[in-house]
Amino acid sequence: MKKAFITGISGQDGSYLAEILLEKGYEVHGLIRPASQKKDRPWRIQSIHDRVTLHTGEIENATRLESILKTLQPDECYHLAAESFAGSQGEQDVTLLQVNVGGTHHLLSALTSAVPGCRFFFAGSSEMFGAAEVAPQTETTAFHPRSVYGESKVKGHNLICQFREDHRLFACTGFLYNHESPRRGMRFVTRKITATAAKIKLGMETELRLGNVEAERDWGFAGDYAQAMHACLNYTETPEDFIIATGRTHTIRELVSLAFGELDLNYESHLVIDPEFFRPKETIPLVGDASKAKLKLGWQPRKSFEDMIKEMVRSDLDYFSDLL
């Protein structure tokens, strides 16, 4: 039986990946923060809590990571844990870099020391390309991050390349474009839209405040992307990096229209453009070319953008209905 270790197992991506690996017969272990252990089981993995083993520890604690890995001796390690939001204060940026870059370095070092034969997946991001010069982006497109988060992912990927070359570690990066699901956190714009649509339908709210609704994104389904993560570590003896994307863009306005339409609502009656949330539209859209993943991994997205948003809306409607 193969053994897998997932950082960020209680998040959107980690929960889908854990379910997929269990279905494939893996023994699944995950890292969660000590603060999470004091609460009820993380809600995204409640349905599988008795089938996975959780280990408490901080990704910044190199000693703890090495101890866990030395004991487990996993075959595969999926590094999904990361801070996604950098605040306006310098201290918050420093924390993000410490977690995303320092944590990745600690994990790679621990693997090299404790279980060098383990295969390693690093969750990259479309934000690594940022102000891209070409569209669609491929695995050879130059990085040009526009955010501290994007910069942290570039630095993490550079570490992947270093450990792959210097330590012969089987390590690869999946450049994951935007991917959503009913398990997405409320701080993300997709979930904000679907949740607000549900609340308006139920009479709990009256308006949706957004910034630039003409901004475009390449949105896919998180469950499909978790399948790609597993494929990245299991298709060959030589590690390679892959773009994981749908290759199609949609505007935020399209998303809003679809979400509100699913509930027979006219979004124009509720949408408020708020300068506070305004983010300039990229001159060249972030859209990925996943041809390499399709050719070498046999991977391609299955769930459509439309079905995904409708599923999120219905899930939020059920959730908020239960609160009334």
Buried (B, 14 or more C-beta within 10 A) or exposed (E): EEBBBBBBBBBBBBBBBBBBBBEEEBBBBBBBEEEBEEEEBBEBBEEBEEEBEBBBBBBBBBEBBBBBBEEBEBBBBBBBBBBBEBEEEEEBBEBBBBBBBBBBBBBBBBBBBBBEEBBBBBBBBBBBBBEBEEBBBBBEBEBEBBBBBBBBBBBBBBBBEBBBEEBEBBBBBBBBBBBBBBBBEEEBBBBBBBBBBBBBBBEBBEEBEBBBBEBBBBBBBBBBBBBBBBBBBEBEEEBBBBBBBBBBBBBBBBBBBBBBBBBEBEBEEBBEEEEEBEEEEBEEBBBBBBBBBBEBBEBBBEBEBEEBBBBBBBBBBEEBEEEE
